[in-house]
Amino acid sequence: MSLLDTRERRRASPPRPPVAARPGLGRRIRAAKWSYAYLAPMAVLLLAFVVYPIFASFGYTFYRWNGIGAPGDYVGLANFRQILHDGIFWGAVEHTFVYAFVLVPVQLLLALALALVLNNPKLKFALFFRTVYFIPVVTSAAVVGVVIQLMLANFGDSAGSLLAKTGTTDGHIDWLGDPHTALAVIIAIGIWHTLGYNLVYFLAGLQTIPAELYEAAKLDGCGPVQSFFRITIPMLRQVGVVIVVLAFIGSFQVFDLVQVLTGGGPYFATEVVNTYIYHLAFGGSAGAAAEPDIGLASAASFLYGLLLIVFSALQVLALRGISRRRTAAHQ
């Protein structure tokens, strides 16, 4: 084809329609006014009970205050310096991150495996099994902690005594009183207690995958393993990112189980940041009683919030980087 023919063809082709201008911000807000109306009650509650307390408590970080009367002992940045030089605080941060980075991967793998089984249309009594796995979620963490504490107690027919009688363990093990096993026990209980959340999320994601994709893959000779990695995993990628983020956020908020089971002990071996802040604000700790100090608790809470913001930003950047690399690989 000659250059002249190419020019003639371009002239003969119809002109492209002009790209419509993007509507302004005001017009888009008016178009989605009912969406904003539905979101307004939640936004008001969020501002009143989350955003405002964060900024209000920041002022207390500059005072020594036991919570009675008005704060008057101004100490400047001394509270921050004390928290930054407190080994117990950094130990609590370490325990919190260990709890999260062990619990989330194990729990998500278990939840995905159970969701694949419960999503099988040939499985009988699937609704019953879903209910059984979700019951721990609706059970109070405090009640769960009390019951399990009695099960692992040093007296009576506890689980430790049963294991010792059957020869499974070499004598009685104080699961919650041993600094080497207490945190592992709490992680195991946390995995079981909140497994139902992620199980439901994965079930919802699996039910959005069209069955025709699996039928077509079966006709093409794909086995269950190939279908899992070529259909299930890619189709769950979007919802999986949300599940991972929500799982980490929930695990960083661990408090009830630790407070009921060990109170942060023994010897601060299970102290997490939320129990550390609680002990500062209301007095007492895993070791001994102490005078409440709202200023120190607010400073610790503020520093922990900064750490979580940095971690969340790194997590978002990492997920974006992975998404971009995958998009570039498919192009």
Order of alpha helices (4+ residues) and beta strands (2+ residues): alpha-alpha-alpha-alpha-beta-beta-alpha-alpha-alpha-alpha-alpha-alpha-alpha-alpha-alpha-alpha-alpha-alpha-alpha
